[in-house]
Amino acid sequence: MGVVRETPSGTGNTASTLRKELGAFLRSRRERLTPAELGLPVAPRRRTPGLRRDEVAERAGISSSWYAWLEQGRVRTSEQVLRAVARALRLDRAETAHVLSFVEDVQPAGTPPGWVSQNLRSLVESVSPNPAVVIDPHWDLLAWNAGYAALLTDPARLPAKQRNLPWLVFRWAPARALLVDWESEARGLLGQFRAHAARHPNDRRYAEIADEITQDPDAARWYGQRETAVYQPAVRHFRHPTAGELRLRYVKLAALDEPGHHFLCYLPDDAAAETAVRKLTEHA
């Protein structure tokens, strides 16, 4: 596979930080693979954890020096090369998507404002009693209905900087009992958050949230392992103190007229959940 169009990186703090983040992620994935997994011979005194750089480069069809520069954050490269590296490292779908997100040279300018339109507010209210909320790119909660406040906790009662979905999952103590599959849900959300944060290294809000949630030991460990994930539609199982067991389908929609904003809604997955959802607002 040729790399004739690739050139050493230019200047720019943001671009340099992004390339270093990509390099660190690739190294973490290289070190978790073992030669035996790929059918490679294992030398008795092998010191390198996981694969060697030259072994990844050979499998990806690029030069060893180029792959070394890639891990060191010294070069930018193409989607074609990154896909080859992803295959060589046996990355899963979420990890591959994360790697390919670094192809872009320029980040979107500006940060979406912390407001939400009346259209989205009306949509949130219209689906009641089903829990619904609007979030921004940082997963900050911008608008919610009574069902959402009753399912989790009323964001209005929290300090503004704690009105954030990752914060609720990791720092709001009842979350571990409320979410029956807490570890799976928490790791998936953290992986999505980390993938977004890695693309915006100079965004203070991402850094602020990361500092907050990594005070939780589990979050700190998973964040340090550079786990990444993509959004997956799912049925989430809640064990609510007043409404009881709820199985809710998690729906996420992008707001095309408000870039960066997403509408999230929990819909009953069965008749029992429909009854439980009605109980949420009755007891609110």
N, C-alpha and C positions, 0 to 999 in steps of 0.2 A: 504494500500500500504506500503510495507516494505522499510526501509531505512538502513538495516543492513550493507551495504557497505559504507555508508557515515561516514566520520571521520572529526573531527575539522581540520581547515585549518592549513597549515604549514606556513613557513616564506616566505618572498619575497615581496618587495614593489609593483611590478607590479601586482602580483596575489592578494594582499590585496586591491589594488586600484580597480581592476576589480570587486572583490566581493562586495566592498562598492558601486560601481556604480550600480551593479545589485540590491543590497538591496534597494538603494534609488529609483530605477525605480519601483520595486515591491511595495514599500510603497506609491509612488505617485499614482499607479493604485488602490491600496487598498482604499486609502482615497477618491477616486472619486466615488466609488460604495456606494450605500445606501442600508440599510437592506430591505427597501420596494421593491427595484428592484429584490431582490432574494426571496421575500415572507417571510422574517424573521420578528419577532415581534420587535417593536420599543419602547424602554423604554422611559417614558416621560422626564427623566433627563439624557439621554444618552449624554456623553461629547465627545466621540471618533468621529472624522470626518470620515465618510465612515464606512467600516467594521472594526471590531476588529481583531487582529491577530488570536485569537483562532477560530473565525468564518471562516477565510480563511483556516486555518490549517484543521479544521473539513471537509470542503468541498473538500480539496485536499487529505485527507486521510493520513495526517502526524501529528506528535505531535506538540503541540503549542510551546514548547520550541525550537524544530528544526526550525519551521518557523520563530520564533523570531531571532534565530541565523542567519538565511538566510538573513533577512532584515538588520541585524546589520553587515553583511559582515564577519561573523566569520567562516563560513563553505563553502566548495565546495560541489556540489551535482550533481546528475545524470540527464540525459535528461528525464528519466521517471518521476522524481519528478518535474522537471521544467514544463513539459507538464501538469501535474496535477494541479500545481499552476496556470499556464496560464488559464486552463479551469475554475478554481475556481474564478479567477479574471475577467473572461469574456474578455480576451485579443483578439484583432483582429489578422488577419494574420500577419501583419507587426510587431505588438508588440510581438506576440509569436515567430516569427523568431528572433527578437532582443534578447529576453530572452534566447532562445536556443543557441545563438551565444556565450554565456558565459560558455558553457559546456567545451570548450577547456581550458586546463590548461596552454598551452604554446603558445605564440604568434609567428607568423612567424618571423624569424630573418631577420634583415636588412630592409632598405628602398629602394624601386626601384629608380634607378637613374633618374635624370631629363632630360633624353634624349629619343629620339624615333628613331626607325630604319628607314632605307630608304624604307623598304617594306611598313610600315604604312604611311610614308609620300607620297609614290606613290599612295597608296589607297585613301588617302584624296584628292589628286589632280584628281584622275581618275573619281571621282563621280561629279565633277564640271559640271554645275553650282550649283548643290545641296549643301547646306551648310554642311560641315563636319569638325570634330575636333577629336584629340586624347587627352585623359585626363589620368592622373595618379590616384592613390588611393585617393589623396587629392582633386581631381577635378581640379588640376592645368592644364592649357591648354599647351600642348606640341607642337602641329602642327595643322594648320588650313588652309583652302583654302579661295579663294577670296569670295566665296558665304557666308561662315560663317562670315568673316570680315564685309561684307555688311549687313548681317541680323542683327547682333548685333553691335559690334564695332571692329575695328582692334586691336587684342591683342598686336601687335607689338608697338602700340602707348602708351600702359600702362606700368607702372613700373612692373618689373618681379613679384613681390609679389602680384600684383593685377590681374595677368593673371590667374584667378581662377573663375570657374563657380558660386559657391555660392557668391563670392564677386560681380560678375556682377549682379546677381539677386537682391541682397540686397543693394549694395552700389553704383552701377552705376545708376544714377537717371532716365535715359530714360527707364529702364526696366519695370517700373510700367505701362507705357503707351504702350510699345511695346507688352507685354504679356497681352492679353485680360483677361485671367483668372489668373492674377498675384498671388493673394492670394493662390489659390489652388496649382499652380505650385511651388510657393515659399515654402509653408509649406511641400509639398512632398519632394522637394530637401533637405530642412533643416532636415527633419526627416531621410532621408537616410544618410546625412552627420553626424548627431549626433550619429546614430547607429554605423557608422564606427569609429568615434572619440572615442566613449566609450570603444571600444575594444583596443585602443592604447593610454592609458592615459599618457604615457611618450613620445609621439611623439610631438616634438615641433612645427612642421608645422600645425598639427591639432589644437593645442592650439592657434597658431598665427592667423589662419583663424577664429577660433571661436571668438577670441577677436575683430577681425576686423568686422565681420558681425553682432555681437551682439551690435555694436554701433547703429544699426538700432533698433528702439523701438519694431517693430513687431518681428524681429528675436530674440531679447532679451527675449520677453515674451514667445514665442513658445519654445525657447531653454530651458528656465527655467521650462517649463511644461513637459520637457522630452518627447516631441513628437517624434515618430519614424515612419519610413515608409520603404517600399521596392520598388524597381524599378517596374514600370508598363508601358508597351507599351501604347502609347497614341497619339491622334491627337491634336496638339497644335495650338492654334489660335493666329496669330500675326496681329498687325495693324501697318504696316511699313510706315514711313513718305513719302517714294518715291514709293515703290512697291505696297502699298495698303494692302488689306486683303489677308492673306495667311493662309491656313489650311495645316499644315505639319505633316506627320507621323514621330514620333521620334523613331529611331532605335538605339539600343545600343548592341555592340558586344564585347566580351572579346577576347583579343589577347593571344592565348594559348602559343605562343612562346615568349611573353613578359609579364610575370605575373604581374598583377596589372594595366596594360594599357588597356584602352577601346577605341573603335572606335565609335563615335557618328555621326549620319547622319540624316538630315531632308529631307524627301522625299515628293513631292507634293501629296496631297490627292485627288485632282481633277484637271480638265483642267485649271480652273482659277488660281490655285496655280502654275501650270507649267509655265504659262505665267508670273506670278508675280516673280517667282524664276529667270527667265531669265532677268527680269528687274533689279533684284538686282545687278548683275554684270555689266549690261549696264550702270548703274548710279554710279558704284563704282569709 
